[in-house]
């Protein structure tokens, strides 16, 4: 692929990232991305033979951004595991609330299930980091199971917060108390 082809491929992904941020995952059609990129509606197929491949390339950008934020939040990794888990949880929830369209796209089952698209290679390192920190915080437990439950809890908080349900039910004006409670539930109070 020469530089101009690589440039067009990146431009299509850039347009998709912008489109999902502005209008949500449902707006990500090949035709709309091509239109906004200023190319024919068939042009994206040269670089992304299927719609899922283009969506996966866009979602990979979201996972890369989330990973960068997570790395920045945990610093050099020397803080106690619970502090790092609190930082990861905060970053995850901030990303989910602030980038709802991208967040929705990133966790689409059809994208994650399709192993040949390589999205799991981008998403799994975040979970591996979560498992490692949970293992340090809870050496008595099956770290993968506890990490999975914690992640599911955070995902639920993100979804319900985004819909406004948690604010209504709890009266909370920020998700921080819910994050603390989730950490307490999975790691023990003050673990």
N, C-alpha and C positions, 0 to 999 in steps of 0.2 A: 504494500500500500504506500503510494507516494505521499508527500506532505499535504497536497491539496485534498486528497481523499481522506487522509487522517484528520485534516482540519474540518472537513464536512462531517465526518463521523462525530467528532467532538462537538461541533456546533449543534448537531441533532440532539445529542445528550444534553448540552447546555440549555437548549430550548425546552426540552422535556423537563429538566430540573426547574426552570423558571415557571413553566406551565403548571406543574404539580403544586408549586408553592402558591401560585396565584388562584388556581381554579380547582385544585384537588385531583386525585388519582383518576376520577371518572373522565376528566378532560383529555387524558393521554391517548388520543387516537393517532395512528400513523398519518392520516390525512391532515390533522390539525398541526402536528409537529412539523410536517413538511411545509405546510402553508406558512407557518411562522418562521421557519428557517429560510423561506424564499426559494424552495426547490419544488420540483414536481412531486405529486403524491406518490409516485413509484420510486423516487430516489432513495428513501430510507431502506428499502428492501435490498439495495446493493450492499449495505453494511450490516443490516439486521434482517436476516431472511424471514424472521417471524416477529410478530408484535411482542411476544413474550421476551424475546432477546433484547429488544429496545427497552422494554420496561425494566428488565433486569439490569441493563447498563445504567439506567437512571437510578434505580434502587441502590446499586453499588455505590453511587455517589453519596447517597444518604447514609449508608453504613460507614463509609470512609469518614464522613463528617462526624457522625456519632462517635466513632472510634477515636478521632482526634480530640474531641471534647472530653471523652473519658480519660484519655492519656493525660491531658492537661489537668484534669480535676484530681487525679490520683498522684500527680507529681512523680517523684522519684521512687515511689512504692515503699517508702520507709515508715509511713504513718501506720498506726495500728489498723488491722484489717477492718474493724467496724467503721472507722473513720473513712477509709477508702470506699467501703460499701455504701456509706451514706452519701459520699461524693458521687459515686457512680449512679446511685438511685436518683439523686437530684438532677444530674445531667440527663439521665434517661427521661425523667418526667418533664424537664424543661424542653427537651428536644421534641417529645411527643406532643406537648401542648403548643409549642411555638412553630412546629413544622408538621401540622396535622396531615396534610396531603402526602408528604413524603413518608411520614410514619406509617400511614395506612398502606401505601404502596410497598414499603419494605417488608411488611409482614403478611403479604398476600400469599395464601397457601399454594396457589398454582405456580408462583415464582420460586418459592422455597423448595417445593416438591421436585421441581425439575432440576435434578442434580447436574445435568450437562450444561446448564447456563452459568455455573460457577458462583452463584450467589451465596451458597453455603460457605464457600471458602472465604468470603468477605464477612459473613455474619458470625460464624462459629468462634473466631478468636475472642469476641466480646463475651460470649457465654463461657468460654474456657477461663477467661480472667475472673469472671464472677464465681465460677466453681473453685478456683484457686483461693480466692479471698474467703469464701464461705468455709472452705476446708481449714483455713488458718483460724477463723473465728469459731468454728464448731468442729474441732477434731474428733468429737464423739459421734458425729453424724455422717450419713452418706451425703457428701458434699454436692454431688450431682442432683440428687433429689431435692435437697434443701434449696439449692440455687435455682432449680426449675420452679419450685413453689414460690420462691421470692420473686423471680422474674414474672411469673403468672400474676402474682399479687400487684407488682408494679404496672404490668400491662393493664390490668383491670382498673387500677387507680387512674392511669392515663386515659383510658377509654371513658370511664364514668366522669372524670373531671372535664374532659373535652365536650361531653354532652351536657354538662351543667348539673348532672344528677347528684354528685357528691356535695357540691356546694349547697344544694337544696336540702339534702338529707342531713348533713352534718352542721351546716351553718358556717363552715370553714371558708375563709377568704384566701387561703393558700394551701397547697398540698403538703407543706412541710410536716404538719402534725400527723398526717396520714402516712407519710414516709417513715417517720419515727416509729409509729405503731407497727407498720409492716416489718421493720427491722427488728423490733422487740419480739414480734410474733415468731419470726423465723430464726433469730439469733439468740434470743433470750434477752431479758431486760438488762441493758447495759453491758452486754457481752463484748 
